[in-house]
Amino acid sequence: MKTNELRSMSLEELEEHARELRQEIFNLRFRRTTQPLDNPLRIRITRKNLARTLTVIRELDLGLESRTGEGS
């Protein structure tokens, strides 16, 4: 999910999205130990999406203004 899409979400939606991503990471790691994954890069991509989500949550907590047109 792009950063601009995340910034348009409410705090509750962002927190729910972070919970879903954490659960997905857990499931992927668990499956990786029991069987090979179809796409092993999916763990890395999901971790980066979680980091983006947590960054936007932190920006909201600090009251920083989102700058449009910067980043991805």
MOPAC internal coordinates of N, CA, C and O (Angstrom, degrees):
PM7 1SCF
backbone

  N    0.0000 0     0.00 0     0.00 0    0    0    0
  C    1.4433 1     0.00 0     0.00 0    1    0    0
  C    1.5258 1   108.02 1     0.00 0    2    1    0
  O    1.2310 1   120.96 1   -43.09 1    3    2    1
  N    1.2906 1   115.78 1   136.91 1    3    2    1
  C    1.4588 1   120.77 1  -179.20 1    5    3    2
  C    1.5261 1   111.33 1   -74.12 1    6    5    3
  O    1.2310 1   121.30 1   -24.25 1    7    6    5
  N    1.3317 1   115.12 1   155.75 1    7    6    5
  C    1.4504 1   121.36 1  -178.14 1    9    7    6
  C    1.5209 1   111.13 1   -62.80 1   10    9    7
  O    1.2310 1   120.28 1   141.36 1   11   10    9
  N    1.3177 1   117.06 1   -38.64 1   11   10    9
  C    1.4715 1   119.87 1   179.57 1   13   11   10
  C    1.5261 1   111.00 1   -62.15 1   14   13   11
  O    1.2310 1   120.33 1   142.39 1   15   14   13
  N    1.3353 1   116.98 1   -37.61 1   15   14   13
  C    1.4559 1   120.62 1   177.95 1   17   15   14
  C    1.5278 1   110.07 1   -66.34 1   18   17   15
  O    1.2310 1   120.59 1   140.75 1   19   18   17
  N    1.3264 1   116.47 1   -39.25 1   19   18   17
  C    1.4628 1   120.33 1   179.37 1   21   19   18
  C    1.5176 1   111.32 1   -65.97 1   22   21   19
  O    1.2310 1   120.47 1   140.88 1   23   22   21
  N    1.3168 1   116.70 1   -39.12 1   23   22   21
  C    1.4678 1   120.18 1  -178.67 1   25   23   22
  C    1.5232 1   112.22 1   -67.71 1   26   25   23
  O    1.2310 1   120.11 1   158.33 1   27   26   25
  N    1.3241 1   117.39 1   -21.67 1   27   26   25
  C    1.4615 1   119.73 1   179.78 1   29   27   26
  C    1.5289 1   111.70 1   -84.22 1   30   29   27
  O    1.2310 1   120.05 1   173.33 1   31   30   29
  N    1.3376 1   117.51 1    -6.67 1   31   30   29
  C    1.4632 1   121.60 1  -179.04 1   33   31   30
  C    1.5304 1   110.56 1   -87.09 1   34   33   31
  O    1.2310 1   120.81 1   -23.30 1   35   34   33
  N    1.3360 1   116.06 1   156.70 1   35   34   33
  C    1.4598 1   120.88 1   176.79 1   37   35   34
  C    1.5313 1   109.15 1   -79.23 1   38   37   35
  O    1.2310 1   120.90 1   -11.94 1   39   38   37
  N    1.3168 1   115.89 1   168.06 1   39   38   37
  C    1.4620 1   120.82 1  -179.36 1   41   39   38
  C    1.5276 1   111.13 1   -62.22 1   42   41   39
  O    1.2310 1   119.93 1   139.57 1   43   42   41
  N    1.3112 1   117.74 1   -40.43 1   43   42   41
  C    1.4667 1   120.90 1   179.49 1   45   43   42
  C    1.5218 1   110.71 1   -64.25 1   46   45   43
  O    1.2310 1   120.49 1   138.30 1   47   46   45
  N    1.3234 1   116.67 1   -41.70 1   47   46   45
  C    1.4655 1   120.47 1   178.23 1   49   47   46
  C    1.5273 1   110.85 1   -64.37 1   50   49   47
  O    1.2310 1   120.35 1   139.73 1   51   50   49
  N    1.3302 1   116.93 1   -40.27 1   51   50   49
  C    1.4593 1   120.77 1   178.99 1   53   51   50
  C    1.5245 1   111.29 1   -64.52 1   54   53   51
  O    1.2310 1   120.38 1   137.99 1   55   54   53
  N    1.3233 1   116.88 1   -42.01 1   55   54   53
  C    1.4605 1   119.98 1   179.24 1   57   55   54
  C    1.5221 1   111.09 1   -65.73 1   58   57   55
  O    1.2310 1   119.92 1   141.22 1   59   58   57
  N    1.3119 1   117.76 1   -38.78 1   59   58   57
  C    1.4642 1   121.26 1   176.51 1   61   59   58
  C    1.5259 1   110.58 1   -65.49 1   62   61   59
  O    1.2310 1   120.59 1   138.98 1   63   62   61
  N    1.3210 1   116.49 1   -41.02 1   63   62   61
  C    1.4623 1   121.17 1   178.09 1   65   63   62
  C    1.5310 1   110.44 1   -62.59 1   66   65   63
  O    1.2310 1   120.10 1   139.27 1   67   66   65
  N    1.3223 1   117.41 1   -40.73 1   67   66   65
  C    1.4662 1   121.49 1   177.96 1   69   67   66
  C    1.5249 1   110.28 1   -63.72 1   70   69   67
  O    1.2310 1   119.93 1   138.69 1   71   70   69
  N    1.3327 1   117.73 1   -41.31 1   71   70   69
  C    1.4695 1   120.80 1   177.59 1   73   71   70
  C    1.5295 1   111.15 1   -61.68 1   74   73   71
  O    1.2310 1   121.01 1   137.20 1   75   74   73
  N    1.3361 1   115.67 1   -42.80 1   75   74   73
  C    1.4636 1   119.88 1   179.40 1   77   75   74
  C    1.5277 1   110.92 1   -63.49 1   78   77   75
  O    1.2310 1   120.51 1   138.26 1   79   78   77
  N    1.3341 1   116.63 1   -41.74 1   79   78   77
  C    1.4603 1   119.85 1   179.63 1   81   79   78
  C    1.5266 1   111.58 1   -66.03 1   82   81   79
  O    1.2310 1   120.19 1   139.55 1   83   82   81
  N    1.3292 1   117.24 1   -40.45 1   83   82   81
  C    1.4689 1   120.15 1   176.65 1   85   83   82
  C    1.5244 1   111.09 1   -61.25 1   86   85   83
  O    1.2310 1   120.87 1   138.39 1   87   86   85
  N    1.3339 1   115.94 1   -41.61 1   87   86   85
  C    1.4665 1   119.86 1   178.36 1   89   87   86
  C    1.5206 1   110.86 1   -64.84 1   90   89   87
  O    1.2310 1   120.23 1   139.82 1   91   90   89
  N    1.3328 1   117.18 1   -40.18 1   91   90   89
  C    1.4601 1   120.93 1   178.88 1   93   91   90
  C    1.5267 1   111.06 1   -64.40 1   94   93   91
  O    1.2310 1   120.10 1   138.64 1   95   94   93
  N    1.3272 1   117.42 1   -41.36 1   95   94   93
  C    1.4652 1   120.53 1   177.12 1   97   95   94
  C    1.5251 1   110.34 1   -61.34 1   98   97   95
  O    1.2310 1   120.49 1   135.66 1   99   98   97
  N    1.3349 1   116.66 1   -44.34 1   99   98   97
  C    1.4566 1   120.82 1   178.19 1  101   99   98
  C    1.5230 1   110.88 1   -58.37 1  102  101   99
  O    1.2310 1   120.95 1   131.97 1  103  102  101
  N    1.3333 1   115.78 1   -48.03 1  103  102  101
  C    1.4644 1   120.12 1  -179.13 1  105  103  102
  C    1.5242 1   111.80 1   -62.97 1  106  105  103
  O    1.2310 1   120.33 1   138.94 1  107  106  105
  N    1.3228 1   116.97 1   -41.06 1  107  106  105
  C    1.4648 1   120.03 1   179.62 1  109  107  106
  C    1.5274 1   111.38 1   -64.91 1  110  109  107
  O    1.2310 1   120.49 1   137.54 1  111  110  109
  N    1.3212 1   116.67 1   -42.46 1  111  110  109
  C    1.4608 1   119.76 1   178.59 1  113  111  110
  C    1.5247 1   111.06 1   -64.86 1  114  113  111
  O    1.2310 1   120.61 1   139.89 1  115  114  113
  N    1.3124 1   116.43 1   -40.11 1  115  114  113
  C    1.4545 1   120.37 1   178.95 1  117  115  114
  C    1.5245 1   110.65 1   -63.96 1  118  117  115
  O    1.2310 1   120.67 1   133.72 1  119  118  117
  N    1.3270 1   116.33 1   -46.28 1  119  118  117
  C    1.4664 1   120.32 1   179.07 1  121  119  118
  C    1.5188 1   111.37 1   -64.18 1  122  121  119
  O    1.2310 1   120.23 1   145.88 1  123  122  121
  N    1.3346 1   117.17 1   -34.12 1  123  122  121
  C    1.4624 1   120.80 1  -179.48 1  125  123  122
  C    1.5283 1   110.65 1   -63.10 1  126  125  123
  O    1.2310 1   120.13 1   145.57 1  127  126  125
  N    1.3278 1   117.35 1   -34.43 1  127  126  125
  C    1.4591 1   119.63 1  -179.49 1  129  127  126
  C    1.5202 1   112.11 1   -76.29 1  130  129  127
  O    1.2310 1   119.69 1   153.78 1  131  130  129
  N    1.3303 1   118.20 1   -26.22 1  131  130  129
  C    1.4544 1   120.54 1  -177.37 1  133  131  130
  C    1.5220 1   113.36 1   -95.72 1  134  133  131
  O    1.2310 1   120.25 1   153.65 1  135  134  133
  N    1.3203 1   117.12 1   -26.35 1  135  134  133
  C    1.4683 1   121.06 1  -178.16 1  137  135  134
  C    1.5224 1   108.94 1  -158.48 1  138  137  135
  O    1.2310 1   120.10 1   -22.33 1  139  138  137
  N    1.3288 1   117.41 1   157.67 1  139  138  137
  C    1.4705 1   118.46 1   177.60 1  141  139  138
  C    1.5327 1   111.50 1   -68.74 1  142  141  139
  O    1.2310 1   121.29 1   -35.71 1  143  142  141
  N    1.3154 1   115.14 1   144.29 1  143  142  141
  C    1.4631 1   120.32 1   179.38 1  145  143  142
  C    1.5187 1   109.95 1   -84.62 1  146  145  143
  O    1.2310 1   120.99 1   -30.33 1  147  146  145
  N    1.3340 1   115.71 1   149.67 1  147  146  145
  C    1.4603 1   120.39 1   176.04 1  149  147  146
  C    1.5211 1   110.67 1   -66.07 1  150  149  147
  O    1.2310 1   120.96 1   138.64 1  151  150  149
  N    1.3368 1   115.77 1   -41.36 1  151  150  149
  C    1.4556 1   121.25 1  -179.36 1  153  151  150
  C    1.5294 1   108.65 1  -132.68 1  154  153  151
  O    1.2310 1   119.77 1   -85.85 1  155  154  153
  N    1.3421 1   118.05 1    94.15 1  155  154  153
  C    1.4617 1   119.71 1  -177.20 1  157  155  154
  C    1.5303 1   113.85 1   -65.44 1  158  157  155
  O    1.2310 1   119.69 1   159.67 1  159  158  157
  N    1.3140 1   118.20 1   -20.33 1  159  158  157
  C    1.4661 1   120.70 1   178.68 1  161  159  158
  C    1.5282 1   112.15 1   -72.46 1  162  161  159
  O    1.2310 1   120.65 1   168.21 1  163  162  161
  N    1.3191 1   116.36 1   -11.79 1  163  162  161
  C    1.4618 1   120.18 1  -178.92 1  165  163  162
  C    1.5280 1   111.67 1   -62.75 1  166  165  163
  O    1.2310 1   120.36 1   148.31 1  167  166  165
  N    1.3402 1   116.92 1   -31.69 1  167  166  165
  C    1.4643 1   119.92 1   177.49 1  169  167  166
  C    1.5181 1   109.64 1   -64.18 1  170  169  167
  O    1.2310 1   120.13 1   133.63 1  171  170  169
  N    1.3172 1   117.36 1   -46.37 1  171  170  169
  C    1.4661 1   121.54 1  -179.33 1  173  171  170
  C    1.5187 1   111.25 1   -63.11 1  174  173  171
  O    1.2310 1   120.42 1   136.57 1  175  174  173
  N    1.3183 1   116.79 1   -43.43 1  175  174  173
  C    1.4626 1   121.50 1  -179.86 1  177  175  174
  C    1.5296 1   110.39 1   -63.15 1  178  177  175
  O    1.2310 1   120.65 1   138.02 1  179  178  177
  N    1.3270 1   116.36 1   -41.98 1  179  178  177
  C    1.4596 1   120.64 1  -179.94 1  181  179  178
  C    1.5245 1   111.17 1   -66.42 1  182  181  179
  O    1.2310 1   120.27 1   140.70 1  183  182  181
  N    1.3376 1   117.10 1   -39.30 1  183  182  181
  C    1.4646 1   120.20 1   177.32 1  185  183  182
  C    1.5215 1   111.07 1   -62.86 1  186  185  183
  O    1.2310 1   120.34 1   140.02 1  187  186  185
  N    1.3247 1   116.96 1   -39.98 1  187  186  185
  C    1.4649 1   120.16 1   178.92 1  189  187  186
  C    1.5250 1   110.97 1   -67.42 1  190  189  187
  O    1.2310 1   120.35 1   141.64 1  191  190  189
  N    1.3300 1   116.93 1   -38.36 1  191  190  189
  C    1.4600 1   119.97 1   176.81 1  193  191  190
  C    1.5222 1   111.07 1   -64.41 1  194  193  191
  O    1.2310 1   120.41 1   142.00 1  195  194  193
  N    1.3376 1   116.83 1   -38.00 1  195  194  193
  C    1.4625 1   120.42 1   176.53 1  197  195  194
  C    1.5253 1   110.06 1   -64.07 1  198  197  195
  O    1.2310 1   119.95 1   137.76 1  199  198  197
  N    1.3216 1   117.70 1   -42.24 1  199  198  197
  C    1.4643 1   121.08 1   179.22 1  201  199  198
  C    1.5254 1   110.80 1   -62.53 1  202  201  199
  O    1.2310 1   120.27 1   139.04 1  203  202  201
  N    1.3187 1   117.09 1   -40.96 1  203  202  201
  C    1.4743 1   120.30 1   177.16 1  205  203  202
  C    1.5214 1   110.61 1   -61.60 1  206  205  203
  O    1.2310 1   120.89 1   135.39 1  207  206  205
  N    1.3125 1   115.90 1   -44.61 1  207  206  205
  C    1.4561 1   120.75 1  -179.02 1  209  207  206
  C    1.5218 1   110.85 1   -63.08 1  210  209  207
  O    1.2310 1   120.28 1   134.62 1  211  210  209
  N    1.3276 1   117.06 1   -45.38 1  211  210  209
  C    1.4549 1   120.56 1   179.59 1  213  211  210
  C    1.5260 1   111.66 1   -65.56 1  214  213  211
  O    1.2310 1   120.27 1   147.01 1  215  214  213
  N    1.3188 1   117.09 1   -32.99 1  215  214  213
  C    1.4644 1   120.72 1   177.06 1  217  215  214
  C    1.5220 1   110.64 1   -64.95 1  218  217  215
  O    1.2310 1   120.11 1   135.90 1  219  218  217
  N    1.3153 1   117.40 1   -44.10 1  219  218  217
  C    1.4605 1   120.84 1   179.52 1  221  219  218
  C    1.5316 1   109.99 1   -66.19 1  222  221  219
  O    1.2310 1   120.09 1   141.23 1  223  222  221
  N    1.3328 1   117.42 1   -38.77 1  223  222  221
  C    1.4723 1   120.23 1   176.64 1  225  223  222
  C    1.5222 1   109.47 1   -61.32 1  226  225  223
  O    1.2310 1   120.06 1   136.55 1  227  226  225
  N    1.3198 1   117.50 1   -43.45 1  227  226  225
  C    1.4641 1   121.54 1  -179.81 1  229  227  226
  C    1.5290 1   110.81 1   -64.50 1  230  229  227
  O    1.2310 1   120.26 1   140.46 1  231  230  229
  N    1.3340 1   117.10 1   -39.54 1  231  230  229
  C    1.4597 1   120.33 1   176.87 1  233  231  230
  C    1.5284 1   110.69 1   -60.34 1  234  233  231
  O    1.2310 1   120.83 1   138.61 1  235  234  233
  N    1.3355 1   116.01 1   -41.39 1  235  234  233
  C    1.4695 1   119.32 1   178.34 1  237  235  234
  C    1.5236 1   110.86 1   -65.29 1  238  237  235
  O    1.2310 1   120.35 1   139.47 1  239  238  237
  N    1.3395 1   116.93 1   -40.53 1  239  238  237
  C    1.4633 1   120.51 1   178.97 1  241  239  238
  C    1.5271 1   111.65 1   -62.61 1  242  241  239
  O    1.2310 1   120.50 1   142.26 1  243  242  241
  N    1.3323 1   116.66 1   -37.74 1  243  242  241
  C    1.4568 1   120.97 1  -179.15 1  245  243  242
  C    1.5217 1   112.43 1   -82.23 1  246  245  243
  O    1.2310 1   120.44 1   167.28 1  247  246  245
  N    1.3276 1   116.76 1   -12.72 1  247  246  245
  C    1.4555 1   120.37 1  -179.74 1  249  247  246
  C    1.5136 1   113.55 1    77.95 1  250  249  247
  O    1.2310 1   120.50 1  -156.67 1  251  250  249
  N    1.3258 1   116.65 1    23.33 1  251  250  249
  C    1.4581 1   120.08 1   178.69 1  253  251  250
  C    1.5145 1   109.62 1   -74.64 1  254  253  251
  O    1.2310 1   121.15 1   -36.14 1  255  254  253
  N    1.3180 1   115.41 1   143.86 1  255  254  253
  C    1.4543 1   120.08 1   177.26 1  257  255  254
  C    1.5075 1   108.78 1   -80.74 1  258  257  255
  O    1.2310 1   120.80 1   -39.03 1  259  258  257
  N    1.3345 1   116.07 1   140.97 1  259  258  257
  C    1.4667 1   118.90 1   176.58 1  261  259  258
  C    1.5173 1   108.89 1   -82.32 1  262  261  259
  O    1.2310 1   121.34 1   -44.54 1  263  262  261
  N    1.2932 1   115.04 1   135.46 1  263  262  261
  C    1.4683 1   121.06 1   179.39 1  265  263  262
  C    1.5084 1   108.02 1   -97.99 1  266  265  263
  O    1.2310 1   120.91 1   -59.40 1  267  266  265
  N    1.3116 1   115.86 1   120.60 1  267  266  265
  C    1.4635 1   119.52 1  -179.23 1  269  267  266
  C    1.5141 1   108.78 1   -81.65 1  270  269  267
  O    1.2310 1   121.59 1   -33.53 1  271  270  269
  N    1.3336 1   114.57 1   146.47 1  271  270  269
  C    1.4571 1   119.96 1   177.09 1  273  271  270
  C    1.5084 1   114.67 1    88.78 1  274  273  271
  O    1.2310 1   119.65 1   173.05 1  275  274  273
  N    1.3215 1   118.28 1    -6.95 1  275  274  273
  C    1.4525 1   120.59 1   179.12 1  277  275  274
  C    1.5202 1   109.38 1  -105.91 1  278  277  275
  O    1.2310 1   120.59 1   -31.76 1  279  278  277
  N    1.3110 1   116.48 1   148.24 1  279  278  277
  C    1.4553 1   120.95 1   177.98 1  281  279  278
  C    1.5071 1   111.95 1    73.22 1  282  281  279
  O    1.2310 1   121.24 1    16.88 1  283  282  281
  N    1.3470 1   115.23 1  -163.12 1  283  282  281
  C    1.4580 1   118.61 1   179.98 1  285  283  282
  C    1.4992 1   111.78 1  -114.34 1  286  285  283
  O    1.2310 1   120.10 1   180.00 1  287  286  285

